């Protein structure tokens, strides 16, 4: 069942136990009054107030590999392996100014 109103809709408090939603055209045939229990408070700030909102992922930290022969030229292949009961992603990389025989799997 689709929710009758969504985050960002304009909602008017009509009574102690009900709210009225300004419905868009697609919901024009629905009754605009809902119980307060279906409404959630609106917060201006974003930190932690909307857990379902997608956050911009932070870019991965660049870590220098001690035995690396230089910067990575390209990622050739990726794989997942089971390690201690958890999946770990590894990448087969080719380093700048190196031949294919020097390719390495990095986690």
N, C-alpha and C positions, 0 to 999 in steps of 0.2 A: 504494500500500500504506500503510495507516495504521500509525503507530508503536505498538508494544505497550505502551509506558508513556509518560507525559507529564511535563512539568515539575511538580514538587510531589508526585509519588508518593513513598511511603516505599520506600526501597531498602536492602536488607541486603547487606553484603559476605559472601559465602559461601566464597570462596576467592581465591587470587591472581589468577585469570583469569575469575572469574564473579561476578555479583551476582544477588540474588533480589529480585524486585519484589513488593510486596503489591498484587496486582491487584484492581481494582474488579469489580463484578458483571458488567459488560458484557464483560470479558476473562477471566471465570472458566474458560473452556475452554482458554485458552492455557497453555503451560508457563511458570512464573514465573521460570526461571533464564535469564539472558542473558549473553553475553560482556561483559567490562569495556569493550571498545571501543565499545559502544553507549551506555554511561553517560557523563554529563558531570558535572563537579564542581558542587556547590551552593555558592553564595556568599550571605552574608547581605545584603551591600550591593548596590545596584542599579546604581551608576554603571559603565557599560561592560561589565558582566559578562554581561548578557543582551541582545545586540544585536537579537534578534528581538522583544523585548518592546516593545509600543507605548508610546510616551512621550506625556505630555500636551503638546500643542503650546503653545508660548508665544504669547500674544496678540500680534497685530501692533503694532508701534510706531506711535503716532499722530504723524504729521508734519504740521506746519502748512504749508500751501501759501501762498507769499508773495503771490500775486495772488488769493487766495480772498476772496470777498466776505463770508465768515462761516462759521459751522459748517454742516455738511452736514445737511440735513433728511431726505433719503432717497436711496437708490440706485435709479435708474430702470432701468438696463440694464447688463449686463456683456458683454464681448467679449474674444476673444483675437486678438492681431495678431502677425504675424511681424516681429521686429525683430532685425537682425544674426544671423539664423539661429536665434533663440530665440523661443519664444512668450512674449508679455507680456500680462498681464491688464489691462484698462482698465475703468473704471466710469463710467457716465454718472450724474452726481449733480446734485441740486437743492439749492441752499443755502437756509437759513432766510431768510424775508422776501424771497425773490427770485422772479421769474416764470420761466416755462418757457424764454423766450428767453435766459436767463442760465445755462442748464444747461451743464456742462463735462464733458469726458472727462478723468478723472484716472487715473494709473497707480498 
